[in-house]
Structures are given as structure tokens and as C-alpha cells.
């Protein structure tokens, strides 16, 4: 979850059930921008002093704001002594972030990580938490511009030095170029791939990616653009909406990439009431990957016991209120379903609104907020969360129908979505 949604009560101000606290900026194209850094740009005049200052501020922020005042039983001063020397000597921003994140990992808590300007998550979280960060140095990090970064519209995960695509946002350059979840990106223009660095200065110019897919190496050209995170996630959700036919039924589908702001729920309601899925017989609600930010009330979309209202003004303009989906629905989840999305999955399953298909969710359900520290962003868990008295942190939500994703292959295939379509077409 993420702390801090605009328009919420004072007790929730500054948070998001993440990952995502969102503020009214979600879906607003004109938010803030700064040029991503040169990967080599680093204050080498006195890195020890600069590093120590950043490390100390992170350490103190955790001490003063982490949701557990006992810091999970850690001796926090001893932790500082353990990691401080390595932080002071880190030669780059990325190496400093690695040391800080080793320290943060001692807490064994979700939504607790330090991101650098070389990571798309830095910009995505800055956009999600723009409301809270306006009081915490947003103008310093993004002076007078919009929050944007050069990229192609993928979600990725890194392990043992390898970069894998975990999601491809609809209507982005990566989607148009045919990238798929599970692809390994080996290189960009024959140089080691960097999520931000590979695209700096290359907007609207083709970049040749070397991919590994199902054991086969291939090359694909993709043209990066400036991506505004909230706009990308909102337009990606809208572009994902479609209807497919199976067994004589019209299967509606939509992928909610981020729930960090009411703009996403409102757009979903309009798609259901007056969009491409209004004539569908059933619905697949895809909550895999991306950011959280949802609140439990969003499940009211499937409450069949309250009416839908439509107003019509004197010029014929129509507006829907209290929109409901009253037909069969299935939810897709996986290990990238986190935070507020997990709360929706919990309620969807508990109250038997439909089948929950896929794999166990991440189990990352602490409420978080963000701090700009040095040239990075600290995402920090600041509140514990219980759902119906149950703690989902570290546990997650299991599906009612477990389906592994299967290997990425030359043929477009999504085993979890295929199962949802088969289940709904037979219901």
C-alpha cells in the first residue's frame, strides 16, 4: 500500500497502499520533469562526505519513521556501524544504493527500498507520491518540469546481473515492438542494457535490443520516448481493454497496471459502463504486476445490490455514477500483485465474487510513503496493515485456481489468461 492519496481523510494523508500513494496527479499529463542523470555523474570531489550524509539521512529516517518503533528487534546503531564505512567509500550512486539496500534488507519489510535516478521506479514512485513529496523537496529533484524518463514501457526485474521483462505496458514502444513478459534483455545497441541509461538521448531514435526468448537469441528495434508514469499506466490500462470471443461468449478484459489514484478506478468504471467492454458477457480483471494503491471500496464495483445512476444534462451529456458490474468476473494475480491490489484479491476471494486465477501474490501489504534523499528516493513502510484482523504482510493471497505462467515462447501465449477465459466461457 502507499500512503497519501489526495482527497482522503487526514489520517491517511501522505500514504499509499502501494505500492502506490497517488495523489491527484495520477492521469494528469502535466506533472513534473527532470532529465535523468548521466550514469557517470557523481560528486568525486568528496564522495565520502556526500555518501555519509545520504546514508545518515536514510538511517535516521528509518529510525524515526519506520512503522515498527522497535525496528523488528534490530540494534539500529550497530547496523549503522556495520554499513556506514562501505557507504562512505562507495564510488558511484548505484554502489551507494546497494549498500543502503543491504542495510534496509535487515528489516525484512516490504515497501522499504532506496531507488536511484538510474531506475524507472524512481520516477514512477516520484509521480505516485507527488502530493506528499511537494513538501519534501520535489521541486529540487524536478525543477519546474514534469516527472518523466526516457524508456520503452516495460516493468523489469534484475537477478544475478540479468534483466528480465516482467510486464509490458499496453500502447508503449515495447508493446508495439512485440516485447513479452519473460524476455531477457541482454544488450541495447550491443552495449550492456541499462533500464534508463540505454535510452538517454535516444528519444524517437531506434535502439536495437538483443533479447533471449525461450532459449533463442533475437534482435528487436524499439524507439524510446519520454514516459510520464501516471499517464503511461492510465493509457496502458485503457489500451488493454478488449473483448474476445470464446465458446460463444464475449469475454471482456482489462489490465490495471497501477491503482495509485482514483483516476484508474474511474477509468475502469467508464470502460465498464460505456466502453469496449459494456457489451461483454463476462469480465477478466487483470491485477498482475505494476503498482498497488487500491482501497477496499473499489470492490464495491461488483456489489450487485445497489443501483447504478446515470445523469443527462440539457445538452445530452451523460454521466454514470455508482457503476456496477453485474455479470461473471474472474481476477488474475501473480507474484507481482502487491499492496492495495492484494487487499482487493483478499476481498474478492473471501466474498466469492469470482475465481482468482494465477499464483500467490507478493505479500507486500505495509503502508508506505516516500522521501527524496540525496539523488535517490527512499520508499519506507510507515504503517502496519490488517485486513479483517488478518496480517497479509509476508503471506499474500493464494488463488482459487493456481496456474503457473509457463515459459515465454515464439507464439503469443498467456496460460493464466487462457485459463480465465476457459473458466468464464464455461460458466
C-alpha positions as a LaTeX table, in Angstrom:
\begin{tabular}{lrrr}
\hline
Residue & $x$ (\AA) & $y$ (\AA) & $z$ (\AA) \\
\hline
Unk1 & 0.00 & 0.00 & 0.00 \\
Unk2 & 1.09 & 3.52 & $-0.34$ \\
Unk3 & 0.36 & 6.30 & 1.97 \\
Unk4 & $-1.01$ & 9.61 & 0.89 \\
Unk5 & $-3.89$ & 9.84 & $-1.59$ \\
Unk6 & $-5.35$ & 13.20 & $-2.40$ \\
Unk7 & $-8.89$ & 13.63 & $-1.21$ \\
Unk8 & $-8.65$ & 11.07 & 1.59 \\
Unk9 & $-9.12$ & 11.70 & 5.27 \\
Unk10 & $-6.39$ & 13.34 & 7.33 \\
Unk11 & $-5.45$ & 10.03 & 8.95 \\
Unk12 & $-4.46$ & 8.60 & 5.56 \\
Unk13 & $-2.88$ & 11.72 & 4.10 \\
Unk14 & 0.64 & 11.05 & 2.85 \\
Unk15 & 0.23 & 7.32 & 2.36 \\
Unk16 & $-0.49$ & 4.80 & $-0.30$ \\
Unk17 & $-1.38$ & 1.16 & $-0.21$ \\
Unk18 & 1.26 & 0.52 & $-2.71$ \\
Unk19 & 2.84 & 0.25 & $-3.93$ \\
Unk20 & 1.19 & 3.42 & $-4.61$ \\
Unk21 & 0.11 & 6.64 & $-2.91$ \\
Unk22 & $-1.13$ & 8.65 & $-5.54$ \\
Unk23 & $-2.31$ & 11.95 & $-5.37$ \\
Unk24 & $-4.39$ & 13.73 & $-7.85$ \\
Unk25 & $-1.53$ & 13.67 & $-10.30$ \\
Unk26 & $-2.49$ & 10.18 & $-11.45$ \\
Unk27 & $-3.58$ & 10.56 & $-15.01$ \\
Unk28 & $-2.57$ & 14.22 & $-15.12$ \\
Unk29 & $-0.25$ & 14.80 & $-18.08$ \\
Unk30 & 1.27 & 17.99 & $-16.81$ \\
Unk31 & 3.17 & 16.85 & $-13.76$ \\
Unk32 & 6.91 & 17.36 & $-13.10$ \\
Unk33 & 10.08 & 16.54 & $-15.09$ \\
Unk34 & 13.81 & 16.34 & $-14.75$ \\
Unk35 & 16.42 & 14.94 & $-17.08$ \\
Unk36 & 17.71 & 11.52 & $-15.97$ \\
Unk37 & 21.32 & 11.66 & $-14.82$ \\
Unk38 & 24.39 & 10.63 & $-16.66$ \\
Unk39 & 25.29 & 7.28 & $-15.10$ \\
Unk40 & 28.82 & 8.56 & $-14.54$ \\
Unk41 & 27.72 & 11.83 & $-12.95$ \\
Unk42 & 28.86 & 11.58 & $-9.35$ \\
Unk43 & 30.46 & 14.03 & $-6.98$ \\
Unk44 & 34.00 & 12.71 & $-6.96$ \\
Unk45 & 35.39 & 15.76 & $-5.18$ \\
Unk46 & 34.36 & 14.43 & $-1.79$ \\
Unk47 & 32.33 & 11.22 & $-2.23$ \\
Unk48 & 32.99 & 10.10 & 1.33 \\
Unk49 & 31.33 & 13.18 & 2.84 \\
Unk50 & 28.40 & 13.16 & 0.39 \\
Unk51 & 27.83 & 9.44 & 0.85 \\
Unk52 & 27.97 & 9.67 & 4.62 \\
Unk53 & 25.38 & 12.47 & 4.60 \\
Unk54 & 22.97 & 10.50 & 2.43 \\
Unk55 & 23.49 & 7.29 & 4.38 \\
Unk56 & 22.93 & 9.07 & 7.69 \\
Unk57 & 19.72 & 10.70 & 6.49 \\
Unk58 & 18.35 & 7.34 & 5.33 \\
Unk59 & 19.37 & 5.73 & 8.62 \\
Unk60 & 17.70 & 8.49 & 10.66 \\
Unk61 & 14.53 & 8.48 & 8.55 \\
Unk62 & 14.14 & 4.76 & 9.13 \\
Unk63 & 14.80 & 5.20 & 12.85 \\
Unk64 & 12.19 & 7.94 & 13.15 \\
Unk65 & 9.52 & 6.86 & 10.67 \\
Unk66 & 9.58 & 3.06 & 10.23 \\
Unk67 & 6.23 & 1.58 & 11.22 \\
Unk68 & 7.74 & $-0.57$ & 14.00 \\
Unk69 & 9.44 & 1.67 & 16.61 \\
Unk70 & 11.46 & $-1.36$ & 17.71 \\
Unk71 & 12.76 & $-1.87$ & 14.15 \\
Unk72 & 11.98 & $-5.58$ & 14.25 \\
Unk73 & 14.32 & $-6.01$ & 17.19 \\
Unk74 & 17.41 & $-4.72$ & 15.37 \\
Unk75 & 20.14 & $-2.80$ & 17.16 \\
Unk76 & 19.92 & 0.11 & 14.74 \\
Unk77 & 23.09 & 1.93 & 15.91 \\
Unk78 & 25.05 & $-1.28$ & 15.37 \\
Unk79 & 23.54 & $-1.55$ & 11.89 \\
Unk80 & 24.84 & 1.94 & 11.14 \\
Unk81 & 28.33 & 0.95 & 12.26 \\
Unk82 & 28.20 & $-2.15$ & 10.08 \\
Unk83 & 27.22 & $-0.48$ & 6.81 \\
Unk84 & 28.39 & 3.13 & 7.27 \\
Unk85 & 32.03 & 2.61 & 6.22 \\
Unk86 & 31.09 & 0.82 & 2.99 \\
Unk87 & 28.55 & 3.55 & 2.19 \\
Unk88 & 31.16 & 6.28 & 2.68 \\
Unk89 & 33.54 & 4.62 & 0.22 \\
Unk90 & 31.00 & 3.75 & $-2.49$ \\
Unk91 & 32.37 & 5.05 & $-5.82$ \\
Unk92 & 29.01 & 5.54 & $-7.59$ \\
Unk93 & 25.38 & 6.30 & $-6.80$ \\
Unk94 & 24.43 & 2.74 & $-7.67$ \\
Unk95 & 27.05 & 1.26 & $-5.34$ \\
Unk96 & 25.88 & 3.54 & $-2.54$ \\
Unk97 & 22.29 & 2.42 & $-3.16$ \\
Unk98 & 23.42 & $-1.21$ & $-2.98$ \\
Unk99 & 24.91 & $-0.64$ & 0.47 \\
Unk100 & 21.83 & 1.24 & 1.69 \\
Unk101 & 19.55 & $-1.51$ & 0.41 \\
Unk102 & 21.65 & $-4.16$ & 2.14 \\
Unk103 & 21.03 & $-2.22$ & 5.35 \\
Unk104 & 17.30 & $-1.88$ & 4.64 \\
Unk105 & 17.02 & $-5.60$ & 3.89 \\
Unk106 & 17.87 & $-6.30$ & 7.53 \\
Unk107 & 14.36 & $-5.05$ & 8.35 \\
Unk108 & 12.67 & $-7.78$ & 6.26 \\
Unk109 & 9.85 & $-5.40$ & 5.36 \\
Unk110 & 8.07 & $-4.66$ & 2.11 \\
Unk111 & 7.91 & $-1.15$ & 0.68 \\
Unk112 & 11.34 & $-0.37$ & 2.13 \\
Unk113 & 13.92 & 0.34 & $-0.57$ \\
Unk114 & 16.19 & 3.10 & $-1.87$ \\
Unk115 & 15.94 & 3.84 & $-5.60$ \\
Unk116 & 18.35 & 5.81 & $-7.78$ \\
Unk117 & 17.79 & 8.01 & $-10.80$ \\
Unk118 & 19.05 & 5.14 & $-12.93$ \\
Unk119 & 15.89 & 3.12 & $-12.19$ \\
Unk120 & 12.41 & 3.63 & $-13.68$ \\
Unk121 & 10.92 & 3.02 & $-10.22$ \\
Unk122 & 12.47 & 6.28 & $-9.01$ \\
Unk123 & 10.35 & 8.25 & $-11.48$ \\
Unk124 & 7.25 & 6.08 & $-11.12$ \\
Unk125 & 7.25 & 6.46 & $-7.34$ \\
Unk126 & 8.00 & 10.18 & $-7.55$ \\
Unk127 & 4.89 & 10.54 & $-9.70$ \\
Unk128 & 2.81 & 8.32 & $-7.43$ \\
Unk129 & 3.84 & 10.25 & $-4.31$ \\
Unk130 & 3.99 & 13.69 & $-5.91$ \\
Unk131 & 1.47 & 15.10 & $-3.43$ \\
Unk132 & 3.47 & 14.10 & $-0.36$ \\
Unk133 & 6.81 & 14.92 & $-2.00$ \\
Unk134 & 5.83 & 18.51 & $-2.70$ \\
Unk135 & 6.55 & 19.04 & 0.97 \\
Unk136 & 9.76 & 17.00 & 0.78 \\
Unk137 & 11.87 & 18.52 & $-1.96$ \\
Unk138 & 10.07 & 17.60 & $-5.18$ \\
Unk139 & 10.97 & 20.92 & $-6.77$ \\
Unk140 & 14.63 & 20.29 & $-6.03$ \\
Unk141 & 14.57 & 16.96 & $-7.81$ \\
Unk142 & 12.27 & 18.04 & $-10.65$ \\
Unk143 & 12.64 & 21.79 & $-11.01$ \\
Unk144 & 9.67 & 23.24 & $-12.80$ \\
Unk145 & 9.04 & 20.34 & $-15.12$ \\
Unk146 & 7.13 & 17.11 & $-15.40$ \\
Unk147 & 8.14 & 13.77 & $-13.95$ \\
Unk148 & 9.29 & 11.77 & $-16.95$ \\
Unk149 & 12.07 & 9.46 & $-18.05$ \\
Unk150 & 13.30 & 8.02 & $-21.36$ \\
Unk151 & 12.07 & 4.48 & $-21.74$ \\
Unk152 & 10.05 & 1.93 & $-23.65$ \\
Unk153 & 7.28 & 0.98 & $-21.18$ \\
Unk154 & 8.39 & $-2.23$ & $-19.51$ \\
Unk155 & 8.42 & $-3.48$ & $-15.96$ \\
Unk156 & 11.56 & $-5.46$ & $-15.25$ \\
Unk157 & 13.33 & $-7.45$ & $-12.59$ \\
Unk158 & 17.05 & $-7.95$ & $-12.20$ \\
Unk159 & 18.74 & $-11.03$ & $-10.82$ \\
Unk160 & 22.37 & $-12.09$ & $-10.83$ \\
Unk161 & 23.17 & $-9.33$ & $-13.27$ \\
Unk162 & 20.46 & $-10.33$ & $-15.76$ \\
Unk163 & 17.49 & $-8.18$ & $-16.82$ \\
Unk164 & 14.11 & $-9.81$ & $-17.38$ \\
Unk165 & 10.88 & $-8.21$ & $-18.57$ \\
Unk166 & 8.13 & $-8.84$ & $-16.04$ \\
Unk167 & 5.46 & $-6.76$ & $-17.75$ \\
Unk168 & 4.88 & $-4.83$ & $-20.97$ \\
Unk169 & 2.57 & $-1.83$ & $-20.63$ \\
Unk170 & $-0.03$ & $-1.64$ & $-23.40$ \\
Unk171 & 0.30 & 1.13 & $-26.01$ \\
Unk172 & 4.01 & 1.74 & $-25.26$ \\
Unk173 & 7.00 & 1.36 & $-27.59$ \\
Unk174 & 7.85 & $-2.01$ & $-26.01$ \\
Unk175 & 4.31 & $-3.26$ & $-26.63$ \\
Unk176 & 4.38 & $-2.10$ & $-30.25$ \\
Unk177 & 7.80 & $-3.74$ & $-30.73$ \\
Unk178 & 6.47 & $-7.09$ & $-29.53$ \\
Unk179 & 8.40 & $-7.49$ & $-26.26$ \\
Unk180 & 6.88 & $-10.02$ & $-23.87$ \\
Unk181 & 6.96 & $-10.82$ & $-20.18$ \\
Unk182 & 9.77 & $-13.31$ & $-19.63$ \\
Unk183 & 12.08 & $-11.88$ & $-22.27$ \\
Unk184 & 15.66 & $-11.36$ & $-21.10$ \\
Unk185 & 17.20 & $-8.13$ & $-22.39$ \\
Unk186 & 20.86 & $-8.82$ & $-22.99$ \\
Unk187 & 22.03 & $-5.65$ & $-24.69$ \\
Unk188 & 20.96 & $-2.33$ & $-26.22$ \\
Unk189 & 22.85 & $-1.27$ & $-29.35$ \\
Unk190 & 25.37 & $-4.01$ & $-28.46$ \\
Unk191 & 26.17 & $-2.42$ & $-25.07$ \\
Unk192 & 25.12 & $-3.82$ & $-21.67$ \\
Unk193 & 21.46 & $-2.98$ & $-21.05$ \\
Unk194 & 20.57 & $-0.29$ & $-18.52$ \\
Unk195 & 16.87 & 0.47 & $-17.79$ \\
Unk196 & 17.44 & 4.24 & $-18.01$ \\
Unk197 & 20.97 & 4.70 & $-19.34$ \\
Unk198 & 20.35 & 2.75 & $-22.54$ \\
Unk199 & 17.75 & 5.31 & $-23.63$ \\
Unk200 & 19.21 & 8.66 & $-22.53$ \\
Unk201 & 19.46 & 10.96 & $-25.54$ \\
Unk202 & 17.75 & 8.38 & $-27.77$ \\
Unk203 & 14.14 & 9.62 & $-27.72$ \\
Unk204 & 12.45 & 8.94 & $-31.07$ \\
Unk205 & 15.56 & 7.12 & $-32.31$ \\
Unk206 & 15.54 & 3.32 & $-32.77$ \\
Unk207 & 17.55 & 1.28 & $-30.26$ \\
Unk208 & 18.40 & $-2.29$ & $-31.18$ \\
Unk209 & 17.70 & $-4.66$ & $-28.29$ \\
Unk210 & 19.24 & $-8.12$ & $-28.08$ \\
Unk211 & 16.77 & $-10.47$ & $-26.39$ \\
Unk212 & 16.77 & $-14.06$ & $-25.25$ \\
Unk213 & 13.35 & $-15.74$ & $-25.55$ \\
Unk214 & 12.77 & $-19.40$ & $-24.84$ \\
Unk215 & 16.47 & $-20.13$ & $-25.36$ \\
Unk216 & 16.64 & $-18.27$ & $-28.67$ \\
Unk217 & 18.56 & $-15.02$ & $-29.16$ \\
Unk218 & 16.85 & $-12.38$ & $-31.28$ \\
Unk219 & 17.18 & $-8.68$ & $-32.10$ \\
Unk220 & 14.32 & $-6.19$ & $-31.97$ \\
Unk221 & 14.31 & $-2.46$ & $-32.70$ \\
Unk222 & 12.39 & $-0.26$ & $-30.26$ \\
Unk223 & 12.06 & 3.53 & $-30.22$ \\
Unk224 & 12.14 & 5.07 & $-26.71$ \\
Unk225 & 10.08 & 8.12 & $-25.76$ \\
Unk226 & 9.67 & 10.33 & $-22.73$ \\
Unk227 & 7.35 & 8.41 & $-20.40$ \\
Unk228 & 5.17 & 10.18 & $-17.82$ \\
Unk229 & 4.44 & 7.37 & $-15.35$ \\
Unk230 & 0.85 & 8.19 & $-14.35$ \\
Unk231 & $-0.14$ & 8.86 & $-17.94$ \\
Unk232 & 1.60 & 5.68 & $-19.12$ \\
Unk233 & $-0.21$ & 3.47 & $-16.60$ \\
Unk234 & $-3.61$ & 5.07 & $-17.23$ \\
Unk235 & $-3.35$ & 4.92 & $-21.02$ \\
Unk236 & $-1.92$ & 1.41 & $-20.78$ \\
Unk237 & $-4.98$ & 0.26 & $-18.84$ \\
Unk238 & $-7.36$ & 1.87 & $-21.32$ \\
Unk239 & $-5.48$ & 0.39 & $-24.27$ \\
Unk240 & $-5.57$ & $-3.09$ & $-22.72$ \\
Unk241 & $-9.37$ & $-3.20$ & $-22.72$ \\
Unk242 & $-10.73$ & $-5.56$ & $-25.32$ \\
Unk243 & $-13.35$ & $-8.22$ & $-25.99$ \\
Unk244 & $-12.53$ & $-11.71$ & $-27.26$ \\
Unk245 & $-14.94$ & $-14.47$ & $-28.18$ \\
Unk246 & $-14.76$ & $-17.95$ & $-26.70$ \\
Unk247 & $-17.34$ & $-20.71$ & $-26.75$ \\
Unk248 & $-19.96$ & $-18.28$ & $-27.99$ \\
Unk249 & $-19.36$ & $-15.79$ & $-25.18$ \\
Unk250 & $-17.93$ & $-12.29$ & $-25.30$ \\
Unk251 & $-15.05$ & $-12.13$ & $-22.81$ \\
Unk252 & $-14.14$ & $-8.63$ & $-21.64$ \\
Unk253 & $-10.60$ & $-7.99$ & $-20.44$ \\
Unk254 & $-8.74$ & $-5.12$ & $-18.77$ \\
Unk255 & $-5.29$ & $-4.92$ & $-17.16$ \\
Unk256 & $-4.98$ & $-2.43$ & $-14.29$ \\
Unk257 & $-1.25$ & $-1.69$ & $-14.23$ \\
Unk258 & $-1.45$ & 0.78 & $-11.35$ \\
Unk259 & $-4.14$ & 1.57 & $-8.79$ \\
Unk260 & $-2.28$ & 4.53 & $-7.28$ \\
Unk261 & $-5.10$ & 7.05 & $-7.55$ \\
Unk262 & $-8.84$ & 7.17 & $-8.09$ \\
Unk263 & $-8.32$ & 8.11 & $-11.75$ \\
Unk264 & $-7.66$ & 4.45 & $-12.52$ \\
Unk265 & $-10.84$ & 3.20 & $-10.85$ \\
Unk266 & $-12.88$ & 5.92 & $-12.52$ \\
Unk267 & $-11.46$ & 4.98 & $-15.93$ \\
Unk268 & $-12.29$ & 1.33 & $-15.23$ \\
Unk269 & $-15.87$ & 2.27 & $-14.35$ \\
Unk270 & $-16.26$ & 4.18 & $-17.61$ \\
Unk271 & $-14.89$ & 1.26 & $-19.61$ \\
Unk272 & $-17.48$ & $-0.98$ & $-17.98$ \\
Unk273 & $-20.37$ & 1.45 & $-18.36$ \\
Unk274 & $-19.71$ & 2.94 & $-21.76$ \\
Unk275 & $-16.51$ & 1.46 & $-23.19$ \\
Unk276 & $-15.46$ & $-1.52$ & $-25.23$ \\
Unk277 & $-16.47$ & $-3.98$ & $-22.53$ \\
Unk278 & $-20.01$ & $-2.77$ & $-21.83$ \\
Unk279 & $-21.49$ & $-5.48$ & $-24.09$ \\
Unk280 & $-19.26$ & $-8.28$ & $-22.79$ \\
Unk281 & $-20.89$ & $-11.29$ & $-21.15$ \\
Unk282 & $-18.10$ & $-11.80$ & $-18.60$ \\
Unk283 & $-15.01$ & $-9.92$ & $-17.42$ \\
Unk284 & $-11.36$ & $-10.76$ & $-16.74$ \\
Unk285 & $-9.91$ & $-8.24$ & $-14.24$ \\
Unk286 & $-6.12$ & $-8.46$ & $-14.50$ \\
Unk287 & $-4.23$ & $-7.20$ & $-11.42$ \\
Unk288 & $-0.88$ & $-8.80$ & $-12.24$ \\
Unk289 & 2.31 & $-6.76$ & $-11.81$ \\
Unk290 & 2.63 & $-2.99$ & $-11.63$ \\
Unk291 & 1.82 & $-0.89$ & $-8.57$ \\
Unk292 & $-0.86$ & $-1.15$ & $-5.91$ \\
Unk293 & $-2.61$ & 1.79 & $-4.31$ \\
Unk294 & $-6.14$ & 0.38 & $-4.34$ \\
Unk295 & $-8.54$ & 0.77 & $-1.43$ \\
Unk296 & $-11.12$ & $-1.85$ & $-0.32$ \\
Unk297 & $-14.03$ & 0.26 & $-1.53$ \\
Unk298 & $-13.06$ & $-0.49$ & $-5.12$ \\
Unk299 & $-14.60$ & $-3.94$ & $-4.71$ \\
Unk300 & $-17.97$ & $-2.20$ & $-4.50$ \\
Unk301 & $-17.81$ & $-2.21$ & $-8.29$ \\
Unk302 & $-19.09$ & $-5.80$ & $-8.03$ \\
Unk303 & $-21.80$ & $-5.13$ & $-5.44$ \\
Unk304 & $-24.98$ & $-6.18$ & $-7.23$ \\
Unk305 & $-27.31$ & $-4.91$ & $-4.51$ \\
Unk306 & $-27.04$ & $-1.19$ & $-5.17$ \\
Unk307 & $-28.34$ & 0.70 & $-8.20$ \\
Unk308 & $-26.40$ & 2.43 & $-10.96$ \\
Unk309 & $-27.29$ & 6.04 & $-11.70$ \\
Unk310 & $-26.96$ & 7.97 & $-14.96$ \\
Unk311 & $-27.46$ & 11.71 & $-15.27$ \\
Unk312 & $-28.20$ & 13.57 & $-18.51$ \\
Unk313 & $-27.70$ & 17.32 & $-18.84$ \\
Unk314 & $-29.71$ & 19.66 & $-21.10$ \\
Unk315 & $-27.23$ & 19.17 & $-23.94$ \\
Unk316 & $-27.50$ & 15.41 & $-23.83$ \\
Unk317 & $-24.24$ & 14.85 & $-21.97$ \\
Unk318 & $-24.36$ & 11.65 & $-19.94$ \\
Unk319 & $-22.53$ & 10.79 & $-16.73$ \\
Unk320 & $-22.62$ & 7.49 & $-14.84$ \\
Unk321 & $-22.45$ & 7.22 & $-11.07$ \\
Unk322 & $-22.19$ & 4.21 & $-8.77$ \\
Unk323 & $-21.35$ & 1.97 & $-11.70$ \\
Unk324 & $-21.65$ & $-1.80$ & $-11.14$ \\
Unk325 & $-20.58$ & $-4.92$ & $-12.98$ \\
Unk326 & $-23.37$ & $-7.50$ & $-12.52$ \\
Unk327 & $-22.05$ & $-10.33$ & $-14.68$ \\
Unk328 & $-19.49$ & $-13.09$ & $-14.01$ \\
Unk329 & $-15.93$ & $-11.93$ & $-13.37$ \\
Unk330 & $-12.54$ & $-13.54$ & $-12.73$ \\
Unk331 & $-9.39$ & $-11.94$ & $-11.29$ \\
Unk332 & $-5.80$ & $-12.59$ & $-12.40$ \\
Unk333 & $-2.99$ & $-12.35$ & $-9.81$ \\
Unk334 & 0.68 & $-13.31$ & $-9.58$ \\
Unk335 & 3.82 & $-12.67$ & $-7.54$ \\
Unk336 & 3.89 & $-9.11$ & $-8.86$ \\
Unk337 & 0.43 & $-8.36$ & $-7.45$ \\
Unk338 & 1.19 & $-6.25$ & $-4.41$ \\
Unk339 & $-0.10$ & $-3.93$ & $-1.74$ \\
Unk340 & $-3.56$ & $-2.48$ & $-2.33$ \\
Unk341 & $-4.13$ & $-4.96$ & $-5.14$ \\
Unk342 & $-3.61$ & $-7.75$ & $-2.62$ \\
Unk343 & $-6.34$ & $-6.28$ & $-0.46$ \\
Unk344 & $-8.68$ & $-6.44$ & $-3.44$ \\
Unk345 & $-7.62$ & $-10.04$ & $-4.10$ \\
Unk346 & $-8.27$ & $-10.94$ & $-0.46$ \\
Unk347 & $-11.78$ & $-9.47$ & $-0.50$ \\
Unk348 & $-12.59$ & $-10.79$ & $-3.97$ \\
Unk349 & $-11.72$ & $-14.30$ & $-2.80$ \\
Unk350 & $-13.27$ & $-14.09$ & 0.68 \\
Unk351 & $-16.60$ & $-12.80$ & $-0.57$ \\
Unk352 & $-16.63$ & $-15.19$ & $-3.53$ \\
Unk353 & $-17.02$ & $-12.59$ & $-6.22$ \\
Unk354 & $-15.40$ & $-14.90$ & $-8.75$ \\
Unk355 & $-12.43$ & $-17.15$ & $-9.37$ \\
Unk356 & $-8.96$ & $-15.83$ & $-8.51$ \\
Unk357 & $-6.56$ & $-17.29$ & $-11.06$ \\
Unk358 & $-2.75$ & $-17.34$ & $-11.20$ \\
Unk359 & $-0.16$ & $-17.59$ & $-8.44$ \\
Unk360 & 0.25 & $-16.28$ & $-4.88$ \\
Unk361 & 0.52 & $-12.51$ & $-4.51$ \\
Unk362 & 3.70 & $-10.88$ & $-3.22$ \\
Unk363 & 2.71 & $-10.42$ & 0.42 \\
Unk364 & 3.74 & $-6.75$ & 0.44 \\
Unk365 & 0.93 & $-5.03$ & 2.32 \\
Unk366 & 2.55 & $-2.43$ & 4.56 \\
Unk367 & 1.52 & 1.20 & 4.02 \\
Unk368 & 4.38 & 3.33 & 2.72 \\
Unk369 & 5.40 & 6.83 & 1.84 \\
Unk370 & 8.39 & 8.31 & 0.01 \\
Unk371 & 11.30 & 10.62 & 0.83 \\
Unk372 & 13.74 & 12.27 & $-1.58$ \\
Unk373 & 17.21 & 11.84 & $-0.06$ \\
Unk374 & 20.37 & 12.78 & $-1.90$ \\
Unk375 & 19.83 & 11.92 & $-5.54$ \\
Unk376 & 17.59 & 8.99 & $-4.68$ \\
Unk377 & 14.15 & 8.13 & $-3.35$ \\
Unk378 & 13.52 & 6.19 & $-0.16$ \\
Unk379 & 10.29 & 4.18 & $-0.11$ \\
Unk380 & 9.58 & 3.39 & 3.53 \\
Unk381 & 6.92 & 1.32 & 5.29 \\
Unk382 & 5.34 & 3.63 & 7.86 \\
Unk383 & 2.19 & 1.75 & 8.93 \\
Unk384 & 1.25 & $-1.85$ & 9.54 \\
Unk385 & $-1.95$ & $-3.09$ & 7.90 \\
Unk386 & $-4.51$ & $-5.67$ & 8.99 \\
Unk387 & $-7.34$ & $-6.80$ & 6.73 \\
Unk388 & $-10.33$ & $-8.14$ & 8.65 \\
Unk389 & $-7.85$ & $-8.54$ & 11.51 \\
Unk390 & $-5.51$ & $-10.63$ & 9.34 \\
Unk391 & $-1.94$ & $-9.65$ & 8.51 \\
Unk392 & $-1.15$ & $-10.35$ & 4.86 \\
Unk393 & 2.42 & $-8.99$ & 5.01 \\
Unk394 & 4.79 & $-11.79$ & 4.09 \\
Unk395 & 1.83 & $-14.10$ & 3.44 \\
Unk396 & $-0.04$ & $-12.86$ & 0.38 \\
Unk397 & $-3.20$ & $-14.24$ & $-1.16$ \\
Unk398 & $-3.41$ & $-17.65$ & $-2.80$ \\
Unk399 & $-5.54$ & $-18.09$ & $-5.93$ \\
Unk400 & $-8.62$ & $-20.30$ & $-6.07$ \\
Unk401 & $-7.23$ & $-21.76$ & $-9.29$ \\
Unk402 & $-3.43$ & $-21.96$ & $-9.43$ \\
Unk403 & $-1.88$ & $-21.59$ & $-12.86$ \\
Unk404 & 1.84 & $-21.11$ & $-13.43$ \\
Unk405 & 2.68 & $-18.58$ & $-16.15$ \\
Unk406 & 4.56 & $-21.00$ & $-18.38$ \\
Unk407 & 7.62 & $-20.21$ & $-20.49$ \\
Unk408 & 7.68 & $-17.31$ & $-22.92$ \\
Unk409 & 7.72 & $-18.67$ & $-26.46$ \\
Unk410 & 7.65 & $-17.59$ & $-30.07$ \\
Unk411 & 3.87 & $-17.96$ & $-30.04$ \\
Unk412 & 1.88 & $-15.40$ & $-28.08$ \\
Unk413 & 0.61 & $-17.29$ & $-25.05$ \\
Unk414 & $-0.61$ & $-16.44$ & $-21.56$ \\
Unk415 & $-1.53$ & $-19.56$ & $-19.63$ \\
Unk416 & $-3.19$ & $-17.65$ & $-16.78$ \\
Unk417 & $-5.33$ & $-15.53$ & $-19.08$ \\
Unk418 & $-6.17$ & $-18.59$ & $-21.18$ \\
Unk419 & $-7.40$ & $-20.36$ & $-18.04$ \\
Unk420 & $-9.54$ & $-17.36$ & $-17.04$ \\
Unk421 & $-11.12$ & $-17.25$ & $-20.49$ \\
Unk422 & $-11.79$ & $-21.00$ & $-20.44$ \\
Unk423 & $-13.29$ & $-20.80$ & $-16.93$ \\
Unk424 & $-15.61$ & $-17.90$ & $-17.79$ \\
Unk425 & $-16.63$ & $-19.30$ & $-21.16$ \\
Unk426 & $-17.78$ & $-22.48$ & $-19.45$ \\
Unk427 & $-19.60$ & $-20.81$ & $-16.55$ \\
\hline
\end{tabular}
